[in-house]
Amino acid sequence: MLIPKTVEYALRAVVWLASSERPSQSREEIARGTRVPAGYLSKVLNALKRAGILRSLPGRGGGFALQRPPDAISVLEIVSAIAPLQRIRTCPLGLASHGGRLCALHQRLDQALASTEAAFATTSIADILSQPTESLPLCEMAGR
């Protein structure tokens, strides 16, 4: 399963804000830090704001900030705000002979999606930031 680039951009932005020493950053600062094109990032940040993950701060020195602490924001919440995982509920081929049942292939695919969904639901942004590593997840250290 591939994660859409837009979802990765959203994850980068949230991780960047969660790891920042400043409570808010401008769109341009987030774009520089995460290497996401600023114009595209605007759409991502607004979607995260609509989902209640970020809040915008107006005026000079404003920008975007996390709405809640990093331990209260799950990866699944971010994914769902941008491109929700599409579980397989009925035969994707529309085969009448399958009725409401999935064949073995689609059952396995849906099980994999369910596992991914569960892993994302139980992983918070704080979990990602606390993972021992030599590099900051999804972000470049330059300019920090």
SVG drawing of the C-alpha trace seen along z (x, -y; Angstrom):
<svg xmlns="http://www.w3.org/2000/svg" viewBox="-26 -42 48 59">
<polyline fill="none" stroke="black" stroke-width="0.4" points="0.0,0.0 1.4,-3.4 0.7,-6.4 -0.4,-9.3 2.1,-12.2 -0.4,-14.6 -0.7,-12.4 3.1,-12.3 3.1,-16.1 0.5,-16.3 2.5,-14.0 5.6,-16.0 3.9,-19.2 2.4,-17.8 5.7,-16.2 7.5,-19.4 5.1,-21.5 5.2,-18.9 9.0,-18.9 9.3,-22.7 10.4,-24.7 8.0,-27.5 4.2,-26.9 3.4,-28.2 5.1,-28.6 4.2,-30.3 3.2,-28.4 6.5,-29.4 8.5,-28.2 6.7,-24.8 7.2,-24.5 11.0,-25.2 11.4,-22.8 9.4,-20.0 10.5,-20.6 6.8,-20.7 5.9,-23.3 4.3,-26.3 1.3,-26.6 0.5,-22.9 1.1,-23.0 -1.6,-25.6 -4.3,-23.1 -2.8,-20.5 -2.7,-22.8 -6.3,-24.0 -7.5,-20.3 -5.7,-19.6 -7.3,-22.7 -10.8,-21.6 -10.2,-18.2 -9.3,-19.9 -5.7,-18.8 -4.2,-22.3 -5.4,-25.8 -4.5,-28.9 -3.3,-32.0 -4.0,-35.3 -1.9,-38.4 1.8,-39.1 3.7,-36.3 0.7,-34.0 0.7,-30.8 -0.3,-27.3 -0.1,-25.3 -1.2,-22.0 -4.7,-22.0 -3.8,-19.3 -0.7,-17.8 1.3,-15.3 0.2,-12.4 -3.4,-13.1 -3.0,-13.1 -2.9,-9.7 -1.4,-9.0 -4.8,-7.6 -6.4,-10.9 -4.0,-12.7 -4.4,-10.1 -8.2,-10.2 -8.2,-14.0 -6.4,-13.9 -7.1,-10.5 -9.0,-8.0 -8.0,-4.4 -10.6,-2.7 -11.6,0.6 -13.1,3.3 -16.7,3.8 -18.1,5.4 -16.7,7.0 -14.7,4.3 -15.5,6.1 -19.3,5.9 -19.6,9.7 -23.2,10.6 -22.1,14.2 -20.1,12.8 -23.1,11.0 -22.1,9.3 -19.2,11.7 -15.6,11.0 -13.5,13.6 -10.3,14.8 -8.2,12.3 -10.2,9.3 -10.6,10.6 -6.8,10.7 -6.4,7.3 -9.0,5.9 -7.3,7.6 -4.0,5.9 -5.9,2.6 -7.4,3.3 -3.9,4.0 -2.6,0.7 -5.6,-1.1 -5.0,0.4 -1.3,-0.5 -2.1,-4.1 -4.8,-4.4 -2.5,-3.3 0.5,-5.4 0.6,-9.0 2.8,-11.8 4.5,-11.7 5.3,-8.0 6.9,-8.9 9.0,-11.6 10.1,-9.4 11.3,-6.6 15.1,-6.4 16.8,-7.5 19.6,-9.6 17.4,-11.7 14.1,-13.6 11.2,-11.8 10.1,-13.1 12.0,-16.4 15.3,-18.0 17.3,-19.3 18.7,-22.3 17.2,-25.6 16.1,-24.4"/>
</svg>
